[in-house]
Amino acid sequence: MVLKMSDTINMVAYDREGNEYKIEAPTDMNLNVMEVMKGSGMDVKATCGGMALCSTCHIYIISDHQPEGPGEDEEDMLDQAFDVEDNSRLGCQLKIDSSLDGLVVKLAPQGS
């Protein structure tokens, strides 16, 4: 199967050292931001496997995107995370869809 343009989004992700990753992600595979970052070779621990039970995929949304707000589980985990900002999210809770085309994110510092 050949993916059509509408079946993918483009995003940019920065690791903790500021290295840029240009990522093309499919919108029809039910993936999330954490999974595509990890699949692009970024150092995303994803300790809980995307269940919002840790904060090792904590990211900052740099672009003007306003995805639907965090759910209760995500808010609870962010309350326990380090270096939380107004633009903080858990990458595992952001599903890849066409509304995220052009998304720019940065991995948050790892907690001590």
C-alpha positions in Angstrom: 0.0 0.0 0.0 1.3 3.5 -0.9 0.6 6.2 1.6 -1.0 9.3 0.2 0.0 12.7 1.4 -3.0 13.0 3.6 -2.0 9.7 5.4 1.1 11.3 7.0 2.0 14.4 9.0 5.4 16.1 9.3 6.7 17.1 12.7 9.9 18.3 14.2 11.2 17.0 17.5 14.2 18.2 19.5 16.1 16.0 21.9 17.4 17.1 25.2 20.7 18.3 23.6 18.9 20.4 21.0 19.4 18.0 18.0 16.6 18.3 15.5 14.7 15.3 14.1 12.4 15.7 11.1 9.8 13.1 11.4 7.1 11.9 8.9 4.4 10.0 10.8 1.5 8.0 9.5 -2.0 9.1 10.6 -3.7 5.8 10.0 -1.7 3.5 12.4 -3.1 4.7 15.7 0.4 5.8 16.8 1.2 8.5 19.3 4.0 11.2 19.5 6.1 9.1 21.9 6.1 6.1 19.6 7.1 8.1 16.5 9.8 9.9 18.4 11.2 6.6 19.7 10.9 5.0 16.3 13.0 7.9 14.9 15.9 7.0 17.1 15.3 9.6 19.9 16.2 8.7 23.4 12.6 8.4 24.8 12.5 5.9 27.6 8.8 5.2 27.5 9.2 3.1 30.6 5.5 2.4 31.0 4.9 1.7 27.4 2.5 4.5 26.8 0.0 4.0 29.6 0.5 7.5 31.2 2.0 5.8 34.3 5.4 7.5 34.1 6.7 10.8 32.7 9.6 9.5 30.7 8.0 10.8 27.5 7.4 14.3 28.9 7.6 16.9 26.1 7.0 20.6 25.5 4.8 21.6 22.6 6.8 24.4 20.9 4.5 25.1 18.0 1.1 26.8 18.2 -0.8 23.5 18.2 -3.5 23.2 20.8 -4.3 19.5 21.0 -7.2 18.4 23.1 -6.3 18.9 26.8 -4.8 16.2 28.9 -7.0 13.7 30.5 -7.1 13.0 34.2 -4.4 10.2 34.1 -2.1 12.5 32.2 -2.7 15.5 34.5 -2.0 13.2 37.5 1.3 12.1 36.0 2.3 15.6 35.0 1.7 16.7 38.6 4.5 14.4 39.6 6.9 15.2 36.8 9.9 17.5 36.9 10.2 20.8 35.0 6.5 21.0 34.0 5.5 24.0 32.0 2.2 25.3 30.6 3.0 23.6 27.3 3.9 20.2 28.9 2.3 17.0 27.7 3.1 13.3 27.8 4.0 12.2 24.2 2.2 8.9 24.7 -1.1 10.7 25.1 -1.0 12.6 21.9 -2.4 10.5 19.1 -1.0 11.2 15.6 -3.7 12.7 13.4 -3.9 15.3 10.7 -4.4 18.1 13.2 -0.8 17.6 14.4 0.8 18.3 10.9 3.7 20.8 11.5 3.9 19.9 15.2 7.2 21.0 16.9 8.1 19.4 20.3 11.1 19.2 22.6 11.9 16.4 25.1 11.8 17.8 28.6 14.8 17.3 30.8 15.0 14.0 32.6 14.1 14.3 36.3 16.7 13.7 38.9 
